[in-house]
Amino acid sequence: MINKISTFISNRLGDRMPADFRFIASEKKMPLVVFSHGFKGFKDWGCFPYMMERLAEAGFFCVLFNFSYNGTGEEQKDQSDFTRLDLFAKNTFTRELDDLGSVIDFLELNSDSYNYDFGSLALLGHSRGGGISILKTGEDDRVKKLAVLASVNSFDRYSDVLKQKWKEAGFFEVLNSRTNQVMRMNYDLIDDLERNITRLNIQKAIESINVPVLFVHGMQDITVDYSNAEDLYSRSNKSLTSIRLIENTGHTFGAVHPYEGTTKALEEVIDALIGFFKE
């Protein structure tokens, strides 16, 4: 039976981030896996809970959380709905990176309260959350393993023309095709990237990482092309890294939100993760 504990983790600014722990009770300390969602994502999106339940069944202590300014609310009913677009507008890359750091700090501080092995800490991230996980691994030696799914290889994905228009308007708007919400991003996002260009350089970060890394990407990903994974792998320490390109699948490996069940590609991803984290 999978146990689920829902709680809140505060970041360094005092913002509360909803978090879920999933695990099967064990006499032995369990390896620890922390999952970071991506842009326009949240911990309960589509297949993420299922994926972490599968990892829990395999013997891992699994942590999912919402970034503080991802646009969802604190109430349970709001944790998978974009009810705080005011926060979404003010989100930045360094905020997410620091949020993940606060989650790790919490897990280290509370390691005696739960039956996980903090010394085995592994990060798992999807899309933009993959980039955040790479950066955190590069700057935090508490991380012992890293796996990324459909990860970006850079946060600087905007043309100079767009950035100039963004700066002049003070914001840029994107449509959430699932909810039909117009989601505003303030220029703070680009300003943050430019001010922290060294800390937020994913390609440089992967070159410095000397723990095992797994890159997984769908070859029909039209959101983040699989060349991103190839680029990251090419820059990594090949003695410690591996890459899995999955044919005939896209950015979320066939899964949708609301969740409608698993797919062949998703099962391949999960099996790869279990094998990697157990090595």
Protein Blocks (a to p, Z undefined) as FASTA:
>chain_A
ZZddddddddfkopacdddddddddfbdcddddddddehiafkgojlmmmmmmmmmnopa
cdddddfklopafbfklmmccfblmlmmmgcfklmmmmmmmmmmmmmmmmmmpccdfklo
ccddehjlmmmmmmmmmmmckbmbdcdehiafbfblccfklmmmmmmnopacdddfknop
acdddfklmmmmmmmmmmmmmklmmmmpccdcdddddfklckbccklmmmmmmmmcfklg
ccdddehiafknopacddebdcfklmmmmmmmmmmmmZZ
